[in-house]
Amino acid sequence: MKNFVNNTCGLIVTYQPDFAVLRATISSLALNVDEILIYDNASNTADMSMQVLDAMDNVTVFYSNENIGIAEAQNLLLTEAISRGYKFAVMSDQDTVYPAQFVGTLIKYFDNAPKVAVVCPGWIDKNLGEAGKYTGQYVFKQCGVLKIDHRTDRAFKIAHAISSGMVIKLGLIDKIGLMRGDLFIDWVDNEWCWRINSLGFTVLGVPSVKIEHTLGDKTVSILGRNFVVRSSNRNYYIVRNALALMLSKSIPLAARIYLMKKVLHHSIFCLLASENKKSDLIVVIKAFWHGINGRLGQIR
C-alpha cells in the first residue's frame, strides 16, 4: 500500500540513466510522494519516456535537446513544483534508493520550525558494497572550520549535504533563491546550503534516516584512503568550481578553506588514479585557469 504524503513531489534530473537503476529509484520514491517530475538532460535513449512511464503512472518527463546542467535542470523542476502548488519537494539523483516512510519521517522536522529550509538524510555509498557506511555530516565549528560530525542519535544543524534526498520547503525558495546555473554541475548543492545558512535558515541533518546513493563512477583506495573516481570532464568541474567559489567572498571563510583542501585533494588524487596522466593533467591545468579567471558555465 502506498505511503501517500500530501503536498510533496519528487524531482529527478537524469542523464544517460541506467533504466534498471532509475526504475528502482522511481519505485522507492513513489512510495513517498504524490508525483514525480523528471527532467532529462538530452540523454541518447529514445525510448526513455516509455520505460519510465511503464515504471509508474504518476510521472511527468520533461525533455531537453541539450545538456543544460544539473543546476538549471533542478531550477526548472523546482519552479514547476511550485507552480503545481506543492509545499515540499524531494530532490533526487537517478541512482538513489529510498526507504519506506522516508518523507513521512523527515517532513515532521519542519513542524514548528519556520527557519528549517531543508531536511537531509544520511547516506551510504553503494560503490563500497558491504563496506559502505554512514560517513557523517559536515558542520560549522565555533573555531571557524568545517568538520565532520558522526553523531547518529539525533537531528542537528549541518553545513551542507548532497542534493539527493533533500526535502525542501518550497515556500522559502523566494527568500533563498535557486541553484547557481553558472556552476553547471558540482558544488551546486554545497553552495546552495552555505547560502541557506548565511541567510539565517537551517539545513537539518537526520542521520537516523539513510538513503543508498552511488557516489562517482567507482571508489578506489589510494595511500590508504578511499577516493571517488570520476571522469576527466567531471573532475574539471569539481576543481574549476571549487576554485571559483573559493576565490569569491559570497561563501563563509570556513567553506573557502574547505574548498581549498578539496582542490588539492581532487587535483592530486585524480592524477594518481588516472590511466592517462598527461591528458588528465591538461584538464586539471585548464580547470585551474578557468576557475581563477571565473570562466564558468558549460565547457565547450
TARA-V550583 format. One record per helix or strand of 3 or more residues. SS is the DSSP state (alpha for helix, beta for strand). FROM is the first residue (numbers start at 1). TO is the last residue. If there is no record, write none. Layout:
# TARA-V550583
ss=<SS SS>
from=<FROM FROM>
to=<TO TO>
This chain:
# TARA-V550583
ss=<beta alpha beta alpha beta alpha beta alpha beta alpha beta beta beta alpha alpha alpha beta beta beta alpha alpha alpha>
from=<8 19 35 48 59 70 88 102 116 126 137 146 167 170 181 188 202 218 225 232 253 277>
to=<14 30 40 55 63 83 92 110 125 131 140 149 169 176 183 198 213 222 229 247 273 292>
